Amino acid sequence: MARIYTKTGDDGTTGLIGGERVPKDSLRIETCGTVDELNALLGVVRSYGLDEGTESVLLRIQDHLFTLSANLAVTEGASRAKYDIPPVTDEYVAALERNIDEIQAAMEPLRQFVLPGGSKVAALLHLARAVARRAERRCVSLAGKEVVPPQITRYLNRLSDLLFTLARRANVMAGRNEIHPGFRR
C-alpha cells in the first residue's frame, strides 16, 4: 500500500485529477473541500443509528458526493473517462426529488419557517443542510470562473432541500415538536 503522505503539498499546492497543481486555497479546492466537509458530516449523522431508509439514502448521497468531488477535481483538459470518473447525472437530482416527495407526502405540510434543532440527528441534518448551501455557493462562484457541469449545482441545491426534509422527519420520529420563529411564511 502506498504511503498516505507524499510531501508534494508541502509547498501549499495540491494536484488535480489530470496533473495540474493549484494553490490549496484556490476556489476549486475550496469547493472540493466544502463538499468533503459535507460528506464527513453526513458520516457523523449516520453514526447515530438511523432507520434503514434514512441510512440507505445518506449512504447513497455520500457516494454521490464522492463522485461530485471527483468531477470538481478534474482539470478542464483531462478526460473523466480516462480516470474512470462517472458524470453527475440528472438521475442523481431526480433521486433526491423522489426522496423529498416521498417524505413530504407522509408529513404535515410546512406552513411556517422552522428553527434548526430538535433531536440530535435533526440538528446535525440542519447543520449538513447549511454546509450543503455553502458548497452550492462555492460551486456557483467556481462556475462563474471555470467549467462546472450544471448538474453539480442542481444536485447541491436539491440536496439541501432533502436534508431539511430529513431533519423535519427526524424530529417527528423522535417525538420532537418543531419550533417556529415569531413570524409566518
GUZA-946179 format. One line per 4 residues: number of its first residue (from 0); their letters; for each residue x, y, z of N, C-alpha, C. Coordinates in nm, 2 decimals, padded with zeros to 4 digits, always signed. Example, Ala and Ser with C-alpha at 12.3 -4.5 7.8 and 13.67 -1.06 7.14 Angstrom:
REM residues 2
0> AS> +01.32:-00.57:+00.78:+01.23:-00.45:+00.78:+01.32:-00.33:+00.78 | +01.28:-00.22:+00.71:+01.37:-00.11:+00.71:+01.29:+00.00:+00.79
//
This chain:
REM residues 185
0> MARI> +00.08:-00.12:+00.00:+00.00:+00.00:+00.00:+00.09:+00.12:+00.00 | +00.05:+00.22:-00.07:+00.12:+00.35:-00.08:+00.12:+00.42:+00.05 | +00.22:+00.50:+00.08:+00.22:+00.59:+00.20:+00.11:+00.69:+00.19 | +00.05:+00.73:+00.30:-00.05:+00.83:+00.30:+00.00:+00.97:+00.27
4> YTKT> +00.13:+00.99:+00.30:+00.19:+01.13:+00.28:+00.28:+01.12:+00.15 | +00.27:+01.23:+00.08:+00.36:+01.23:-00.04:+00.46:+01.35:-00.04 | +00.43:+01.44:+00.05:+00.52:+01.57:+00.07:+00.50:+01.66:-00.05 | +00.42:+01.63:-00.15:+00.41:+01.72:-00.27:+00.33:+01.84:-00.24
8> GDDG> +00.25:+01.84:-00.13:+00.17:+01.95:-00.09:+00.24:+02.04:+00.01 | +00.36:+02.02:+00.04:+00.43:+02.10:+00.14:+00.46:+02.24:+00.09 | +00.45:+02.26:-00.04:+00.47:+02.40:-00.09:+00.34:+02.48:-00.10 | +00.23:+02.42:-00.05:+00.10:+02.49:-00.05:+00.02:+02.47:-00.17
12> TTGL> +00.06:+02.37:-00.25:-00.02:+02.33:-00.37:-00.08:+02.19:-00.36 | -00.17:+02.16:-00.44:-00.23:+02.03:-00.44:-00.25:+01.99:-00.59 | -00.26:+01.86:-00.62:-00.28:+01.82:-00.75:-00.42:+01.79:-00.79 | -00.46:+01.83:-00.90:-00.60:+01.80:-00.95:-00.59:+01.67:-01.04
16> IGGE> -00.70:+01.61:-01.06:-00.70:+01.49:-01.15:-00.67:+01.54:-01.29 | -00.56:+01.49:-01.34:-00.51:+01.53:-01.47:-00.37:+01.59:-01.46 | -00.33:+01.61:-01.33:-00.19:+01.65:-01.31:-00.16:+01.80:-01.28 | -00.26:+01.89:-01.31:-00.23:+02.03:-01.28:-00.22:+02.05:-01.13
20> RVPK> -00.13:+02.14:-01.09:-00.11:+02.17:-00.95:-00.17:+02.31:-00.93 | -00.24:+02.33:-00.82:-00.31:+02.46:-00.79:-00.29:+02.49:-00.64 | -00.29:+02.62:-00.61:-00.28:+02.65:-00.46:-00.40:+02.59:-00.38 | -00.36:+02.55:-00.26:-00.46:+02.48:-00.18:-00.58:+02.57:-00.14
24> DSLR> -00.56:+02.70:-00.16:-00.67:+02.79:-00.12:-00.74:+02.84:-00.25 | -00.72:+02.77:-00.36:-00.79:+02.81:-00.49:-00.94:+02.78:-00.47 | -01.02:+02.85:-00.55:-01.17:+02.83:-00.54:-01.21:+02.69:-00.57 | -01.14:+02.62:-00.66:-01.17:+02.48:-00.70:-01.15:+02.39:-00.57
28> IETC> -01.04:+02.41:-00.51:-01.00:+02.33:-00.39:-01.10:+02.36:-00.28 | -01.13:+02.49:-00.26:-01.22:+02.53:-00.15:-01.36:+02.46:-00.18 | -01.40:+02.46:-00.30:-01.53:+02.39:-00.34:-01.52:+02.24:-00.30 | -01.42:+02.18:-00.35:-01.40:+02.04:-00.32:-01.39:+02.01:-00.17
32> GTVD> -01.32:+02.10:-00.10:-01.31:+02.08:+00.05:-01.45:+02.10:+00.12 | -01.53:+02.19:+00.07:-01.66:+02.21:+00.13:-01.75:+02.08:+00.11 | -01.74:+02.03:-00.01:-01.82:+01.90:-00.04:-01.76:+01.79:+00.05 | -01.63:+01.78:+00.07:-01.57:+01.68:+00.15:-01.62:+01.70:+00.30
36> ELNA> -01.63:+01.82:+00.34:-01.68:+01.85:+00.48:-01.82:+01.81:+00.49 | -01.90:+01.83:+00.39:-02.04:+01.79:+00.39:-02.05:+01.63:+00.40 | -01.97:+01.57:+00.32:-01.97:+01.42:+00.32:-01.93:+01.37:+00.46 | -01.83:+01.43:+00.52:-01.78:+01.38:+00.65:-01.89:+01.41:+00.75
40> LLGV> -01.96:+01.52:+00.74:-02.07:+01.55:+00.83:-02.19:+01.45:+00.82 | -02.22:+01.40:+00.70:-02.32:+01.30:+00.68:-02.27:+01.17:+00.74 | -02.14:+01.14:+00.74:-02.09:+01.03:+00.81:-02.11:+01.03:+00.96 | -02.10:+01.15:+01.02:-02.13:+01.17:+01.16:-02.28:+01.15:+01.18
44> VRSY> -02.37:+01.20:+01.10:-02.51:+01.17:+01.11:-02.54:+01.02:+01.11 | -02.48:+00.95:+01.02:-02.50:+00.81:+01.00:-02.45:+00.73:+01.13 | -02.36:+00.79:+01.20:-02.31:+00.72:+01.32:-02.42:+00.71:+01.43 | -02.53:+00.78:+01.42:-02.63:+00.79:+01.52:-02.73:+00.68:+01.52
48> GLDE> -02.71:+00.58:+01.44:-02.80:+00.47:+01.43:-02.94:+00.51:+01.38 | -02.95:+00.53:+01.25:-03.07:+00.58:+01.18:-03.16:+00.46:+01.14 | -03.28:+00.49:+01.11:-03.37:+00.39:+01.05:-03.31:+00.35:+00.91 | -03.34:+00.23:+00.87:-03.28:+00.17:+00.75:-03.30:+00.26:+00.62
52> GTES> -03.42:+00.32:+00.61:-03.44:+00.41:+00.49:-03.35:+00.53:+00.49 | -03.34:+00.60:+00.60:-03.25:+00.72:+00.61:-03.11:+00.68:+00.59 | -03.07:+00.57:+00.65:-02.93:+00.52:+00.64:-02.90:+00.50:+00.49 | -02.99:+00.43:+00.42:-02.97:+00.40:+00.28:-02.96:+00.53:+00.20
56> VLLR> -03.05:+00.62:+00.22:-03.04:+00.75:+00.15:-02.91:+00.82:+00.17 | -02.87:+00.83:+00.30:-02.75:+00.91:+00.33:-02.63:+00.84:+00.27 | -02.62:+00.71:+00.27:-02.51:+00.63:+00.22:-02.50:+00.66:+00.06 | -02.62:+00.66:+00.00:-02.62:+00.69:-00.15:-02.57:+00.83:-00.17
60> IQDH> -02.61:+00.92:-00.09:-02.57:+01.06:-00.10:-02.42:+01.08:-00.08 | -02.37:+01.01:+00.02:-02.22:+01.01:+00.04:-02.15:+00.96:-00.08 | -02.20:+00.86:-00.14:-02.14:+00.80:-00.27:-02.14:+00.91:-00.38 | -02.26:+00.97:-00.39:-02.28:+01.07:-00.49:-02.18:+01.19:-00.47
64> LFTL> -02.17:+01.23:-00.34:-02.08:+01.34:-00.31:-01.93:+01.31:-00.35 | -01.90:+01.19:-00.33:-01.76:+01.15:-00.36:-01.74:+01.16:-00.52 | -01.84:+01.12:-00.59:-01.84:+01.13:-00.74:-01.84:+01.28:-00.78 | -01.92:+01.36:-00.71:-01.93:+01.50:-00.74:-01.79:+01.57:-00.71
68> SANL> -01.73:+01.53:-00.60:-01.59:+01.59:-00.57:-01.49:+01.55:-00.68 | -01.50:+01.43:-00.72:-01.40:+01.38:-00.83:-01.43:+01.46:-00.95 | -01.55:+01.49:-00.99:-01.58:+01.57:-01.11:-01.53:+01.71:-01.09 | -01.54:+01.77:-00.97:-01.49:+01.90:-00.95:-01.34:+01.91:-00.95
72> AVTE> -01.27:+01.79:-00.92:-01.12:+01.79:-00.92:-01.06:+01.76:-01.05 | -01.13:+01.74:-01.15:-01.08:+01.71:-01.29:-01.04:+01.84:-01.36 | -00.92:+01.85:-01.41:-00.88:+01.96:-01.48:-00.96:+01.97:-01.61 | -00.98:+02.09:-01.67:-01.06:+02.11:-01.79:-01.01:+02.02:-01.90
76> GASR> -00.88:+02.01:-01.92:-00.82:+01.93:-02.03:-00.82:+01.78:-02.01 | -00.85:+01.74:-01.89:-00.84:+01.59:-01.86:-00.97:+01.52:-01.89 | -00.96:+01.40:-01.93:-01.08:+01.32:-01.97:-01.13:+01.25:-01.84 | -01.26:+01.27:-01.81:-01.32:+01.19:-01.70:-01.31:+01.04:-01.73
80> AKYD> -01.34:+01.01:-01.85:-01.34:+00.87:-01.89:-01.20:+00.80:-01.87 | -01.09:+00.88:-01.90:-00.96:+00.83:-01.88:-00.93:+00.79:-01.73 | -00.99:+00.86:-01.64:-00.97:+00.84:-01.50:-01.09:+00.76:-01.44 | -01.18:+00.71:-01.52:-01.29:+00.63:-01.48:-01.38:+00.70:-01.38
84> IPPV> -01.41:+00.83:-01.40:-01.49:+00.91:-01.31:-01.63:+00.93:-01.38 | -01.73:+00.87:-01.32:-01.86:+00.88:-01.38:-01.91:+01.03:-01.37 | -02.00:+01.07:-01.46:-02.05:+01.20:-01.45:-02.16:+01.21:-01.34 | -02.19:+01.33:-01.29:-02.30:+01.36:-01.21:-02.42:+01.38:-01.31
88> TDEY> -02.52:+01.30:-01.30:-02.63:+01.30:-01.40:-02.76:+01.36:-01.34 | -02.85:+01.38:-01.43:-02.98:+01.43:-01.39:-03.05:+01.33:-01.30 | -03.02:+01.20:-01.32:-03.08:+01.10:-01.23:-03.04:+01.12:-01.09 | -02.92:+01.17:-01.06:-02.88:+01.20:-00.92:-02.98:+01.30:-00.86
92> VAAL> -03.01:+01.40:-00.94:-03.10:+01.50:-00.89:-03.24:+01.45:-00.88 | -03.29:+01.37:-00.97:-03.42:+01.31:-00.97:-03.44:+01.22:-00.85 | -03.34:+01.15:-00.81:-03.34:+01.06:-00.69:-03.37:+01.14:-00.57 | -03.30:+01.25:-00.56:-03.32:+01.34:-00.44:-03.47:+01.39:-00.44
96> ERNI> -03.52:+01.43:-00.56:-03.65:+01.48:-00.56:-03.75:+01.37:-00.53 | -03.73:+01.25:-00.57:-03.82:+01.14:-00.53:-03.82:+01.12:-00.38 | -03.70:+01.13:-00.32:-03.69:+01.12:-00.17:-03.77:+01.23:-00.10 | -03.75:+01.35:-00.15:-03.82:+01.46:-00.09:-03.97:+01.44:-00.10
100> DEIQ> -04.02:+01.41:-00.22:-04.16:+01.39:-00.24:-04.22:+01.28:-00.15 | -04.15:+01.17:-00.14:-04.20:+01.05:-00.05:-04.21:+01.10:+00.09 | -04.10:+01.17:+00.14:-04.10:+01.21:+00.28:-04.21:+01.31:+00.31 | -04.22:+01.41:+00.22:-04.32:+01.51:+00.24:-04.47:+01.46:+00.24
104> AAME> -04.49:+01.36:+00.15:-04.62:+01.30:+00.14:-04.67:+01.24:+00.27 | -04.58:+01.20:+00.36:-04.61:+01.13:+00.48:-04.61:+01.23:+00.60 | -04.58:+01.35:+00.58:-04.57:+01.45:+00.69:-04.67:+01.56:+00.67 | -04.69:+01.63:+00.78:-04.78:+01.75:+00.78:-04.71:+01.85:+00.69
108> PLRQ> -04.79:+01.93:+00.61:-04.74:+02.03:+00.52:-04.67:+02.14:+00.60 | -04.56:+02.19:+00.55:-04.49:+02.30:+00.61:-04.57:+02.43:+00.59 | -04.60:+02.50:+00.70:-04.68:+02.62:+00.70:-04.60:+02.74:+00.75 | -04.49:+02.71:+00.82:-04.41:+02.82:+00.87:-04.26:+02.78:+00.86
112> FVLP> -04.17:+02.88:+00.88:-04.03:+02.86:+00.88:-04.01:+02.77:+01.01 | -03.90:+02.70:+01.01:-03.86:+02.61:+01.12:-03.72:+02.65:+01.17 | -03.71:+02.66:+01.30:-03.58:+02.69:+01.35:-03.50:+02.56:+01.36 | -03.37:+02.56:+01.32:-03.29:+02.44:+01.32:-03.28:+02.39:+01.46
116> GGSK> -03.28:+02.26:+01.48:-03.27:+02.20:+01.61:-03.36:+02.08:+01.63 | -03.39:+02.05:+01.75:-03.47:+01.94:+01.79:-03.39:+01.82:+01.84 | -03.41:+01.71:+01.78:-03.33:+01.59:+01.82:-03.18:+01.61:+01.77 | -03.09:+01.53:+01.82:-02.95:+01.54:+01.78:-02.94:+01.51:+01.63
120> VAAL> -03.01:+01.41:+01.58:-03.00:+01.38:+01.44:-03.05:+01.49:+01.36 | -03.17:+01.55:+01.40:-03.23:+01.66:+01.32:-03.13:+01.78:+01.32 | -03.07:+01.81:+01.44:-02.98:+01.93:+01.45:-02.86:+01.91:+01.35 | -02.81:+01.79:+01.35:-02.70:+01.76:+01.26:-02.74:+01.76:+01.11
124> LHLA> -02.86:+01.72:+01.08:-02.91:+01.73:+00.95:-02.93:+01.88:+00.91 | -02.97:+01.96:+01.00:-02.98:+02.10:+00.97:-02.84:+02.16:+00.95 | -02.74:+02.12:+01.02:-02.61:+02.17:+01.00:-02.56:+02.12:+00.87 | -02.59:+02.00:+00.83:-02.55:+01.94:+00.70:-02.61:+02.02:+00.59
128> RAVA> -02.74:+02.06:+00.61:-02.81:+02.15:+00.51:-02.74:+02.28:+00.49 | -02.69:+02.34:+00.60:-02.62:+02.47:+00.59:-02.49:+02.45:+00.52 | -02.42:+02.34:+00.54:-02.29:+02.31:+00.47:-02.32:+02.29:+00.32 | -02.43:+02.22:+00.29:-02.47:+02.19:+00.15:-02.49:+02.33:+00.08
132> RRAE> -02.56:+02.42:+00.15:-02.58:+02.55:+00.09:-02.45:+02.62:+00.06 | -02.35:+02.61:+00.16:-02.22:+02.67:+00.14:-02.15:+02.61:+00.02 | -02.16:+02.48:+00.01:-02.10:+02.41:-00.10:-02.16:+02.45:-00.24 | -02.29:+02.47:-00.23:-02.36:+02.53:-00.35:-02.31:+02.67:-00.39
136> RRCV> -02.30:+02.75:-00.29:-02.24:+02.89:-00.32:-02.10:+02.88:-00.37 | -02.02:+02.80:-00.32:-01.88:+02.78:-00.37:-01.88:+02.73:-00.52 | -01.97:+02.64:-00.54:-01.99:+02.58:-00.68:-02.03:+02.69:-00.78 | -02.13:+02.77:-00.74:-02.17:+02.88:-00.82:-02.06:+02.98:-00.85
140> SLAG> -01.98:+03.01:-00.75:-01.87:+03.10:-00.77:-01.77:+03.04:-00.86 | -01.74:+02.91:-00.85:-01.65:+02.84:-00.93:-01.70:+02.84:-01.08 | -01.83:+02.81:-01.09:-01.89:+02.81:-01.23:-01.88:+02.94:-01.30 | -01.87:+03.05:-01.22:-01.85:+03.18:-01.28:-01.71:+03.20:-01.34
144> KEVV> -01.62:+03.12:-01.30:-01.48:+03.13:-01.35:-01.43:+03.01:-01.43 | -01.48:+02.89:-01.41:-01.44:+02.77:-01.47:-01.56:+02.69:-01.51 | -01.53:+02.59:-01.59:-01.64:+02.50:-01.64:-01.68:+02.41:-01.52 | -01.81:+02.41:-01.49:-01.86:+02.32:-01.39:-01.99:+02.26:-01.44
148> PPQI> -02.00:+02.13:-01.45:-02.12:+02.07:-01.50:-02.24:+02.12:-01.42 | -02.35:+02.17:-01.49:-02.46:+02.23:-01.42:-02.54:+02.13:-01.32 | -02.53:+02.00:-01.35:-02.59:+01.91:-01.26:-02.53:+01.91:-01.12 | -02.41:+01.95:-01.11:-02.35:+01.96:-00.97:-02.42:+02.06:-00.89
152> TRYL> -02.44:+02.18:-00.94:-02.50:+02.29:-00.87:-02.65:+02.25:-00.84 | -02.72:+02.19:-00.94:-02.85:+02.15:-00.91:-02.86:+02.04:-00.80 | -02.77:+01.95:-00.80:-02.76:+01.84:-00.70:-02.75:+01.90:-00.56 | -02.65:+02.00:-00.55:-02.63:+02.06:-00.42:-02.75:+02.13:-00.37
156> NRLS> -02.82:+02.20:-00.46:-02.94:+02.28:-00.43:-03.05:+02.18:-00.38 | -03.07:+02.08:-00.45:-03.18:+01.98:-00.41:-03.14:+01.90:-00.29 | -03.01:+01.88:-00.27:-02.96:+01.81:-00.15:-02.99:+01.88:-00.03 | -02.98:+02.01:-00.03:-03.01:+02.09:+00.09:-03.16:+02.08:+00.12
160> DLLF> -03.24:+02.08:+00.02:-03.38:+02.06:+00.04:-03.41:+01.93:+00.11 | -03.35:+01.82:+00.06:-03.37:+01.69:+00.12:-03.32:+01.68:+00.26 | -03.21:+01.74:+00.29:-03.16:+01.74:+00.43:-03.25:+01.81:+00.52 | -03.31:+01.92:+00.48:-03.41:+01.99:+00.55:-03.53:+01.90:+00.58
164> TLAR> -03.57:+01.83:+00.48:-03.69:+01.74:+00.49:-03.66:+01.63:+00.58 | -03.54:+01.57:+00.57:-03.49:+01.46:+00.66:-03.49:+01.51:+00.80 | -03.44:+01.64:+00.83:-03.44:+01.69:+00.96:-03.58:+01.70:+01.02 | -03.67:+01.75:+00.94:-03.81:+01.76:+00.99:-03.86:+01.62:+01.03
168> RANV> -03.83:+01.52:+00.94:-03.88:+01.38:+00.97:-03.81:+01.33:+01.09 | -03.68:+01.35:+01.11:-03.61:+01.31:+01.23:-03.68:+01.36:+01.36 | -03.72:+01.48:+01.35:-03.79:+01.54:+01.47:-03.92:+01.47:+01.49 | -04.00:+01.44:+01.39:-04.12:+01.37:+01.40:-04.10:+01.23:+01.46
172> MAGR> -04.00:+01.16:+01.41:-03.97:+01.03:+01.45:-03.92:+01.03:+01.60 | -03.86:+01.14:+01.64:-03.81:+01.15:+01.78:-03.92:+01.20:+01.87 | -04.03:+01.24:+01.82:-04.14:+01.30:+01.90:-04.11:+01.44:+01.94 | -04.03:+01.51:+01.87:-03.99:+01.65:+01.90:-04.07:+01.74:+01.81
176> NEIH> -04.13:+01.84:+01.87:-04.21:+01.94:+01.80:-04.11:+02.04:+01.73 | -04.15:+02.09:+01.62:-04.08:+02.19:+01.55:-04.10:+02.32:+01.62 | -04.00:+02.40:+01.63:-04.00:+02.54:+01.68:-04.00:+02.63:+01.57 | -04.10:+02.73:+01.57:-04.11:+02.82:+01.46:-04.07:+02.96:+01.51
180> PGFR> -04.01:+03.04:+01.43:-03.98:+03.18:+01.46:-04.11:+03.26:+01.48 | -04.10:+03.38:+01.53:-04.22:+03.46:+01.56:-04.29:+03.52:+01.44 | -04.27:+03.47:+01.32:-04.34:+03.53:+01.20:-04.38:+03.41:+01.11 | -04.48:+03.43:+01.03:-04.54:+03.33:+00.94:-04.48:+03.35:+00.80
184> R> -04.48:+03.24:+00.73:-04.43:+03.24:+00.59:-04.52:+03.31:+00.50
//
